[in-house]
Amino acid sequence: MKDVEYEFDTNRVNPKKFALWLLIIAAIMLFAGLTSAYIVRMGEGNWYRFELPKTFLYSTITIVISSFTMWWAYRSAKKAEYAQLKMGLLVTLMLGFGFCYLQYLGWQALNQMGLFFADDVHGDRVSASFIYALSGLHLVHILGGIIFLIILTIRVFVTKATSTLLLSTNMCNTYWHFVGILWVYLYLFFYFAH
């Protein structure tokens, strides 16, 4: 019987990466639809304008910095520098929690301005409800990224280097950059469209 050599198809997309990109595309469509609804509702008039709390700017800076630390972690994984990988993941994780806390402070600042998620008394303040809804939905995506980071960080500390570790770091890097870019988009959208 003749031996058959099997060649691996290097052009195939990893199914996990494909699923991640489907998730990202679905999230893009969701946020595109919601920001479109924001614009349509704003165009109807009776729109309450207010200044965004500075805390949202601070959270934007935090998420941008965390993208750099996540890139550092991924780059370290590619070079098999596992001490640097661990440090990059831990710093990214801390910045992720910092982002969540700053979002909470932003919502508290909105509350202090008399702006709430659902304000029955002032029907014109739906603009604040949009900010709560969009930033809250984004925070859910950030929390998904934080869970991914926690699992990856545990794996890095517990297991030896493997190709699946590099794949997971690559996927986490992609997702974390996506949620970071998404927040920068939302912040600029709120700032200029508001």
ABEGO torsion letter per residue (X at the ends): XBBBBBBBBAABBBAAAAAAAAAAAAAAAAAAAAAAAAAAAAAAEGBBBBBBBAAAAAAAAAAAAAAAAAAAAAAAAAAGBAAAAAAAAAAAAAAAAAAAAAAAAAAAAAAAAGBBABBAABAAAAAAAAAAAAAAAAAAAAAAAAAAAAAAAAAAAABBBBAAAAAAAAAAAAAAAAAAAAAAAAAAAAAAAX
